[in-house]
Amino acid sequence: MQEFGARLLQTLRGDSYFGLAIGEWVLLLVAPGLGFVVSSILLRLLARIAKTTEADWDNLLVERIRAPARLVGAVLFERGALAALDLGAQTEEGIARVLSSLLVIGAAWSAERALYVGTSVMAERYEAQAGDPAAARAARTRLLMLRRVLSVLLMLVAASLVLLQFEIVRQVGVSLLASAGIAGVMLGFAAQKSIATLLAGLQISIAQPVRIGDVVIIEGEWGTIEEITLTFVVVRIWDQRRLVLPIGQLLEKPFQNWTRGSPELMGTIFFHADYTVPIEVLREEVKRVCEEDPDWDGRVAGLLVTDAQATTLQLRALVSAANADKLWDLRCRVRERLVKRLQELEGGRYLPRMRIEGDFGEAAARLEKAGERGTRGEPKSLPPPPLTAPNT
């Protein structure tokens, strides 16, 4: 056994491939896996510790940084293995640059995940404490836009640090700085639309004409603001479709925001009835239906005559609800109950009717004569009207 161990050690130290002994190759290949395992063990310990606390943010943080933390652990162990080896200066420098780039990527990835957890926890706490739903939506929108802006900055900083690891990129950077004036003008002309879009996204995050969760009518569609980014807005249509709009359109074209100040809304139900319809009966029906409906918020329930047309009256029922979804359902149910009430009221006497007035005495007499002839077996067809010659 001792002889086998000595031979194995001699083999690991003696034979070399591409300038590295077998043992050095083993160390370089095993180190990242060892770092992955150690970081996974540490993350599992942190997860157990987080479960013992009353807060929820630490559990979410440990879960979100799991992947970047493993990457950082593997890179750190690889750097340690590289420092223990006696490599050539050029080889060691190349490997070190790659590892430094991976370390920057892992750190930026971890920071982005931590930023996501921080903004999400802050938004949830504010929504729980805020009594005004509109203020809660406004805060959530601001935090979301802040997270997106900081994420873009993190990506730019990380990309810059990675590229600066290489000499050729530094030389190009110095050349660009020397011609910064011309390059800035050219970049401004080339990217003016993209810059304008980003500025529009920042303007919406500050002015907030719309917020996440707002109910809007835009491009003829009724829906809810689902997502706001620096370049586009996603509207969830009532039938589960998604309408994607460029961010600048919200600043350039008008649209309806039903929940800008408050989610509470009022809705109308229009219908027609006969002139003889008892208005007070229908008005009491509207109140009774609203009082029985769970979606009514107790604010408004009334009925008015809004127009007197040639053959019918136009009536408008006005109801209120806590939000747009409840208002839609409430309006539909009130409309159904009013139609049913008109059908049942004195056998449908007050449903819309068409009246025709005139002297029907001669027509009734002719119908009566036709009936008498029918009883004698004669045909029941009406006689033609008498022809009168025109006056000459």
C-alpha positions in Angstrom: 0.0 0.0 0.0 2.8 2.4 0.9 4.6 1.6 -2.4 1.3 2.2 -4.4 0.9 5.6 -2.6 4.5 6.6 -3.4 4.1 5.7 -7.0 0.8 7.6 -7.2 2.4 10.7 -5.7 5.4 10.4 -8.0 3.0 10.1 -11.0 1.0 13.2 -9.9 4.2 15.2 -9.5 6.2 13.9 -12.4 4.1 13.6 -15.6 3.0 16.9 -17.1 0.5 17.9 -19.8 0.4 21.4 -21.4 2.9 22.6 -18.8 1.0 21.3 -15.7 1.4 18.2 -13.7 -1.5 15.7 -13.3 -1.9 16.8 -9.7 -2.1 20.4 -10.7 -4.7 19.6 -13.3 -6.7 17.7 -10.7 -6.5 20.6 -8.3 -7.7 23.1 -11.0 -10.7 20.8 -11.9 -11.7 19.8 -8.4 -11.5 23.3 -6.8 -14.7 24.8 -8.5 -16.7 21.7 -7.6 -15.4 21.9 -4.0 -16.4 25.6 -3.9 -19.9 24.7 -5.2 -20.3 22.1 -2.5 -19.1 24.3 0.3 -21.3 27.2 -0.8 -24.3 24.9 -1.0 -23.7 23.7 2.5 -23.4 27.3 3.8 -26.6 28.3 2.0 -28.4 25.3 3.5 -27.2 26.4 7.0 -28.3 30.0 6.3 -31.7 28.7 5.2 -32.2 26.8 8.4 -31.2 29.9 10.4 -33.6 32.1 8.4 -36.5 29.7 9.1 -36.0 30.2 12.9 -36.7 34.0 12.6 -40.1 35.6 12.3 -39.2 37.7 9.3 -39.9 36.4 5.8 -37.4 38.5 3.9 -34.3 36.5 5.0 -35.9 33.3 3.6 -36.6 35.0 0.3 -33.1 36.4 0.2 -31.4 33.1 0.8 -33.5 31.5 -1.9 -32.9 34.2 -4.5 -29.1 34.4 -4.1 -28.6 30.6 -4.2 -27.4 30.5 -7.8 -25.0 33.5 -7.8 -23.6 32.5 -4.4 -22.6 29.1 -5.8 -20.9 30.8 -8.7 -19.0 33.1 -6.4 -17.9 30.2 -4.2 -16.7 28.2 -7.2 -14.7 31.2 -8.5 -13.1 31.9 -5.1 -11.9 28.3 -4.7 -10.5 28.3 -8.2 -8.6 31.5 -7.4 -7.2 29.9 -4.3 -6.1 26.8 -6.3 -4.5 29.1 -8.9 -2.5 30.9 -6.2 -1.2 27.6 -4.9 0.2 26.6 -8.3 3.4 27.7 -10.0 2.2 28.6 -13.5 3.7 30.8 -16.1 3.1 34.5 -15.8 1.1 34.7 -19.1 -1.0 31.6 -18.3 -1.7 32.8 -14.8 -2.7 36.3 -16.0 -5.1 34.9 -18.6 -6.8 32.6 -16.1 -6.9 35.3 -13.5 -8.7 37.7 -15.9 -11.4 35.1 -16.6 -11.9 34.4 -12.9 -12.1 38.1 -12.1 -14.7 38.6 -14.8 -16.8 35.7 -13.4 -16.4 37.1 -9.9 -17.7 40.5 -11.1 -20.7 38.8 -12.8 -21.5 36.8 -9.7 -21.3 39.8 -7.4 -23.5 41.9 -9.8 -25.9 39.0 -10.0 -26.1 38.7 -6.2 -26.6 42.5 -5.9 -29.5 42.4 -8.4 -31.2 39.5 -6.5 -30.8 41.3 -3.2 -32.2 44.5 -4.8 -35.2 42.5 -6.0 -35.8 41.1 -2.5 -35.4 44.6 -0.8 -37.9 46.4 -3.1 -40.4 43.6 -3.0 -40.4 43.5 0.8 -40.7 47.3 1.1 -43.6 47.3 -1.3 -45.4 44.5 0.6 -44.9 46.3 3.9 -46.1 49.6 2.6 -49.2 48.0 1.1 -50.0 46.3 4.4 -49.6 49.6 6.4 -51.2 52.0 3.9 -54.9 52.5 4.2 -55.2 54.0 0.7 -55.0 51.5 -2.1 -54.1 54.2 -4.6 -51.1 55.3 -2.4 -50.0 51.7 -2.1 -50.1 51.2 -5.9 -48.1 54.5 -6.4 -45.4 53.3 -4.0 -45.2 49.9 -5.6 -44.8 51.5 -9.0 -42.0 53.8 -7.8 -40.2 50.9 -6.2 -40.5 48.8 -9.3 -39.1 51.6 -11.5 -36.3 52.2 -9.0 -35.4 48.6 -9.1 -35.3 48.5 -12.9 -33.1 51.7 -13.1 -30.7 50.3 -10.5 -30.6 46.9 -12.3 -29.6 48.6 -15.5 -26.9 50.6 -13.7 -25.6 47.4 -12.1 -25.4 45.7 -15.5 -23.6 48.7 -17.0 -21.1 48.8 -14.2 -20.5 45.0 -14.3 -20.0 45.0 -18.0 -17.6 47.9 -17.7 -15.5 46.1 -15.1 -15.5 42.9 -17.1 -14.3 44.6 -20.3 -11.7 46.6 -18.4 -10.0 43.3 -17.5 -8.7 43.2 -21.1 -5.9 45.5 -22.4 -7.4 45.9 -25.9 -10.7 47.3 -24.4 -8.7 49.8 -22.2 -6.9 51.0 -25.3 -10.2 51.4 -27.2 -11.6 53.3 -24.1 -8.7 55.7 -24.1 -9.2 56.4 -27.8 -12.9 57.0 -27.3 -12.2 59.4 -24.5 -9.8 61.3 -26.8 -12.6 61.7 -29.3 -15.4 62.0 -26.8 -17.0 65.1 -28.4 -17.5 63.6 -31.9 -18.5 60.2 -30.4 -21.0 61.9 -28.1 -22.7 63.7 -30.9 -22.8 60.6 -33.1 -24.2 58.5 -30.3 -26.8 61.1 -29.4 -28.1 61.1 -33.0 -28.1 57.3 -33.3 -29.7 56.6 -29.9 -32.0 59.6 -29.6 -35.2 57.5 -29.8 -33.9 55.0 -27.2 -32.8 57.8 -24.9 -36.2 59.5 -25.3 -37.9 56.2 -24.4 -35.9 55.8 -21.2 -36.6 59.3 -20.2 -40.3 58.7 -20.8 -40.1 55.7 -18.5 -38.5 57.8 -15.8 -41.1 60.5 -16.3 -43.9 58.0 -15.8 -42.3 56.7 -12.7 -42.2 60.2 -11.2 -45.5 61.7 -12.5 -47.3 58.4 -12.4 -50.3 58.9 -14.8 -50.7 55.2 -14.5 -49.7 52.8 -11.7 -49.5 49.0 -11.4 -53.1 47.8 -10.8 -54.8 50.8 -12.3 -57.9 50.1 -14.5 -57.6 51.8 -17.8 -59.3 52.1 -21.2 -56.7 52.5 -23.9 -56.7 51.7 -27.6 -60.4 50.8 -27.1 -59.6 48.0 -24.7 -60.6 47.8 -21.0 -57.9 46.3 -18.8 -55.5 46.5 -15.8 -52.0 47.7 -15.8 -49.9 44.6 -15.1 -46.3 45.7 -15.7 -44.4 48.9 -16.3 -40.9 48.9 -17.6 -38.5 51.6 -18.8 -39.6 50.9 -22.4 -43.1 49.4 -22.5 -46.3 48.9 -20.5 -48.3 45.6 -20.3 -52.1 45.9 -20.0 -54.0 42.8 -19.0 -57.3 42.8 -21.0 -60.5 41.5 -19.3 -60.4 38.4 -21.5 -56.9 37.5 -20.4 -55.2 38.9 -23.5 -52.1 41.2 -23.0 -51.8 44.6 -24.7 -48.2 45.7 -25.0 -47.7 49.5 -25.5 -44.6 51.6 -25.9 -44.0 53.7 -22.9 -44.1 56.9 -24.9 -47.7 56.3 -26.0 -48.9 56.9 -22.5 -47.4 60.4 -22.6 -48.5 61.3 -26.2 -52.0 59.9 -26.5 -55.0 60.3 -24.2 -56.5 57.3 -22.3 -59.0 56.7 -19.4 -57.7 55.8 -16.0 -60.6 54.7 -13.9 -58.7 54.4 -10.6 -56.4 57.4 -10.8 -57.7 58.9 -7.6 -59.8 56.1 -6.1 -60.9 52.6 -7.1 -64.5 53.4 -6.2 -66.7 53.8 -9.3 -70.2 54.5 -10.4 -71.9 52.9 -13.3 -75.1 53.3 -15.3 -77.7 51.0 -16.7 -79.9 52.3 -19.5 -83.2 50.7 -20.6 -86.5 51.7 -22.2 -90.1 51.3 -20.9 -93.6 52.3 -21.8 -94.8 55.8 -20.9 -97.3 54.4 -18.4 -94.6 52.5 -16.4 -94.7 53.2 -12.6 -91.4 54.9 -12.0 -91.4 54.6 -8.2 -91.9 50.8 -8.4 -88.8 50.5 -10.6 -86.9 52.9 -8.3 -87.6 50.8 -5.3 -86.6 47.7 -7.3 -83.2 49.2 -8.0 -82.7 49.9 -4.3 -83.8 46.5 -3.2 -81.6 44.7 -5.7 -78.5 46.8 -4.6 -79.2 46.1 -0.9 -79.3 42.4 -1.6 -76.1 42.4 -3.8 -72.8 41.8 -2.0 -70.9 43.9 -4.6 -72.8 47.1 -3.8 -70.7 49.5 -1.6 -73.8 51.3 -0.1 -73.1 54.7 -1.7 -75.4 55.2 -4.7 -78.5 53.4 -5.9 -81.0 55.4 -7.9 -83.2 55.6 -11.0 -84.1 58.6 -13.1 -85.9 59.3 -16.4 -83.2 60.7 -18.7 -85.1 61.0 -22.0 -88.7 61.0 -23.4 -88.6 59.5 -26.9 -91.4 59.2 -29.4 -92.6 55.8 -28.2 -90.8 55.0 -24.9 -89.1 56.5 -21.9 -85.4 56.1 -21.4 -84.5 55.3 -17.8 -81.1 55.3 -16.2 -80.2 53.3 -13.1 -77.1 54.6 -11.3 -75.2 52.2 -8.9 -71.7 52.2 -7.2 -69.2 49.6 -6.3 -65.7 49.4 -4.6 -63.8 48.7 -7.9 -64.3 48.2 -11.6 -64.7 44.4 -11.5 -67.5 44.5 -8.9 -69.2 47.4 -10.7 -69.4 45.4 -13.9 -71.0 42.4 -12.2 -73.4 44.6 -10.2 -74.5 46.4 -13.4 -75.2 43.2 -15.2 -77.3 41.8 -12.3 -79.3 45.0 -11.8 -80.0 45.1 -15.6 -81.3 41.5 -15.4 -83.5 42.1 -12.4 -85.0 45.2 -14.0 -85.8 43.4 -17.2 -87.4 40.6 -15.2 -89.4 43.1 -13.1 -90.8 44.7 -16.3 -91.7 41.3 -17.7 -93.6 40.4 -14.5 -95.2 43.7 -13.8 -98.9 43.3 -14.8 -98.0 40.7 -17.4 -95.4 42.8 -19.2 -97.8 45.7 -19.8 -95.0 48.3 -19.4 -92.6 46.8 -21.8 -91.8 49.0 -24.8 -94.8 49.1 -27.2 -95.6 50.5 -30.6 -98.9 52.4 -30.7 -100.9 53.1 -33.9 -103.9 55.4 -33.8 -106.7 55.8 -36.4 -110.4 55.2 -37.3 -110.7 51.4 -37.4 -114.6 51.4 -37.3 -115.0 50.5 -41.0 -112.3 47.8 -40.8 -114.0 46.2 -37.8 -117.4 46.2 -39.6 -115.9 44.4 -42.6 -114.2 41.9 -40.3 -117.6 41.2 -38.6 -119.3 40.7 -42.0 -116.6 38.3 -43.0 -117.1 36.3 -39.9 -120.9 36.0 -40.5 -120.3 34.8 -44.1 -117.9 32.2 -42.8 -120.5 30.8 -40.5 -122.7 30.2 -43.6 -120.0 28.3 -45.5 -118.9 31.3 -47.6 -115.3 32.2 -47.9 -113.9 34.4 -45.2 -111.9 36.6 -47.4 -112.6 40.3 -47.0 -114.4 42.1 -49.9 -112.3 44.6 -51.8 -112.8 48.2 -50.9 -115.2 50.1 -53.2 -113.6 52.0 -56.0 -114.5 55.6 -56.3 -114.0 57.5 -59.5 -111.9 60.6 -59.2 -113.8 63.9 -59.3 -113.7 65.5 -62.8 
